[in-house]
């Protein structure tokens, strides 16, 4: 029995072997549980890009996005994964339960941060298994694939053409395949520029650029 047994039973790896962490020194994380987690799953994608564990590259990009878009969380959020919509999951060093940090969801498309009452283990063993729809928008993901959309690779996401916080619709026709760095960079800029404005405010002709190729 492994610590993440239910998670492994319900989520299939998209690749047989994980990508290397690319320079991340797991011993520098100062968190034995997170170190073990990255050694097990670092760089692996699950269920046709539905859920991805970060690499060194995506960790760096995610930290920049969090600092730009949600600066109050820049020092307390320890990023570890992201989903097909480019939403970032992080451990919140300011919210502890039983000595373990709880999970945050930072959403570029909705300009919001949600607190999830689970630690790293219970998030994977309970939330992702028993509440996968709420956590990862599983049905929406299936709709995207059924309409001919491609599963994103480790450096991509399926982002909103017009973000929800700028009046975009939460529908498949408002989705587009995007490079993850482009999506996080432009989303961070838009969030920073519209900080303080009501959700749904329309700001000219806004479209997140799609990936090439």
C-alpha positions in Angstrom: 0.0 0.0 0.0 1.3 3.4 -1.0 0.5 6.8 0.5 -1.3 7.8 -2.7 -3.0 4.5 -3.4 -6.5 5.8 -4.2 -5.0 8.5 -6.4 -2.9 6.0 -8.4 -5.9 3.7 -8.8 -8.1 6.4 -10.2 -5.7 8.5 -12.3 -3.7 7.0 -15.2 -0.3 8.4 -16.2 -0.1 9.8 -19.7 3.5 8.7 -20.0 5.2 5.7 -18.6 8.1 7.7 -17.0 8.1 11.1 -15.4 10.0 14.0 -17.0 13.0 15.0 -14.9 12.6 17.9 -12.6 15.1 19.7 -14.6 17.3 21.2 -11.8 14.9 21.2 -8.9 16.8 20.0 -5.8 14.1 18.3 -3.9 16.2 18.4 -0.8 16.0 22.2 -0.9 12.2 22.0 -0.4 12.6 21.5 3.3 9.4 19.3 3.3 9.9 15.5 3.4 6.4 14.8 2.2 6.6 17.2 -0.7 10.1 15.9 -1.6 8.7 12.4 -1.7 5.8 13.6 -3.8 8.0 15.2 -6.4 10.3 12.2 -6.5 7.3 10.0 -7.2 5.3 12.2 -9.6 7.4 15.2 -10.7 6.6 16.0 -14.4 3.9 13.4 -14.8 0.6 14.2 -16.6 -2.6 12.2 -15.8 -5.8 11.4 -17.7 -5.1 13.1 -21.0 -3.6 16.2 -19.5 -6.4 16.6 -16.9 -4.0 17.0 -14.0 -0.2 17.6 -14.1 2.5 17.6 -11.5 5.0 20.5 -12.0 8.6 20.4 -13.4 11.3 22.9 -12.6 10.2 25.0 -15.6 6.5 25.1 -14.7 7.2 25.7 -11.1 9.2 28.8 -12.0 6.5 30.1 -14.4 3.8 29.5 -11.8 5.8 31.4 -9.1 6.0 34.4 -11.4 2.3 34.2 -12.2 1.4 34.1 -8.5 3.6 37.0 -7.7 2.1 39.1 -10.5 -1.5 38.1 -10.2 -1.9 37.4 -6.5 1.1 39.1 -4.7 -0.4 38.6 -1.2 0.1 34.9 -1.8 3.6 35.0 -3.4 5.5 34.1 -0.2 2.9 31.7 1.3 2.0 29.6 -1.8 4.2 26.6 -2.6 3.1 25.5 -6.0 3.1 21.8 -6.9 0.6 21.0 -9.7 -1.8 22.5 -12.3 -4.8 21.3 -14.3 -5.8 21.3 -17.9 -7.3 24.8 -17.6 -4.0 26.2 -16.3 -5.3 26.5 -12.7 -2.5 26.2 -10.1 -2.5 24.1 -7.0 -0.3 25.1 -4.1 0.4 24.5 -0.5 -0.6 27.4 1.7 2.2 27.9 4.3 -0.2 30.2 6.3 -3.0 27.6 6.7 -2.0 24.6 8.7 -3.9 21.7 10.1 -2.2 19.1 12.1 1.1 20.8 11.3 0.5 20.3 7.5 -0.2 23.1 5.0 -3.5 23.1 3.3 -4.1 23.4 -0.5 -4.9 26.6 -2.5 -6.4 26.8 -6.0 -5.2 29.9 -7.9 -7.4 30.4 -11.0 -6.1 32.6 -13.9 -9.3 32.5 -15.8 -11.6 33.5 -12.9 -9.1 35.8 -11.1 -9.7 34.1 -7.8 -8.0 32.1 -5.1 -9.9 29.2 -3.4 -9.0 27.6 -0.1 -9.3 23.8 -0.2 -9.5 22.1 3.3 -7.1 19.3 2.5 -3.4 18.7 2.8 -1.2 17.3 0.1 -2.2 13.7 0.9 -5.9 14.1 1.5 -6.2 16.3 -1.5 -5.0 13.5 -3.8 -6.6 10.6 -1.8 -9.9 12.3 -1.2 -10.6 15.5 -3.1 -9.3 14.3 -6.5 -11.0 10.9 -6.1 -14.3 11.7 -4.5 -14.7 15.3 -5.8 -12.8 15.2 -9.0 -15.5 17.1 -10.9 -15.4 20.1 -8.5 -11.6 20.0 -8.3 -10.7 19.5 -12.0 -13.9 20.2 -14.1 -13.7 16.6 -15.4 -17.0 16.8 -17.5 -15.8 20.1 -19.1 -12.5 18.4 -20.0 -14.4 15.5 -21.6 -16.5 18.0 -23.6 -13.4 19.7 -24.9 -11.9 16.4 -26.1 -15.2 15.3 -27.6 -15.3 18.5 -29.7 -12.0 17.6 -31.2 -9.8 19.5 -28.8 -6.3 18.2 -28.1 -5.1 17.1 -24.7 -2.5 19.6 -23.5 1.1 18.5 -23.0 3.3 19.5 -20.0 4.0 23.0 -21.5 0.4 23.7 -22.6 -3.1 24.3 -21.1 -6.6 24.8 -22.4 -7.1 28.4 -21.5 -10.0 30.9 -21.9 -9.8 33.1 -25.0 -11.7 35.8 -23.0 -11.1 35.3 -19.3 -14.2 34.7 -17.1 -13.3 37.8 -15.0 -13.6 39.9 -18.2 -17.0 38.6 -19.2 -15.9 35.5 -21.0 -18.2 32.5 -21.1 -17.5 29.2 -19.4 -18.1 27.2 -22.6 -16.0 25.1 -24.9 -16.1 27.7 -27.7 -14.3 30.1 -25.4 -11.4 27.7 -24.9 -8.2 27.4 -26.9 -4.9 25.5 -26.7 -2.2 27.8 -25.3 1.4 27.6 -24.3 1.3 27.6 -20.5 3.9 30.4 -20.2 1.9 32.6 -22.6 -1.4 31.9 -20.7 0.0 32.6 -17.3 2.0 35.6 -18.4 -0.9 37.3 -20.2 -3.4 36.3 -17.5 -1.1 37.8 -14.8 -0.9 41.1 -16.8 -4.6 41.3 -17.2 -5.3 40.5 -13.5 -2.8 43.1 -12.5 -4.3 45.8 -14.8 -7.9 45.0 -13.7 -7.3 44.7 -10.0 -10.1 46.4 -8.2 -12.5 46.3 -11.1 -15.7 44.3 -10.7 -15.7 40.7 -12.1 -17.2 40.6 -15.6 -15.9 44.1 -16.6 -15.3 44.1 -20.3 -12.0 45.6 -21.3 -11.8 46.1 -25.1 -11.0 43.2 -27.3 -9.1 40.7 -25.1 -7.9 37.4 -26.4 -5.3 35.1 -24.9 -3.0 34.1 -27.8 -3.1 30.4 -28.8 0.0 28.2 -29.1 1.6 27.8 -32.5 1.9 24.5 -34.3 
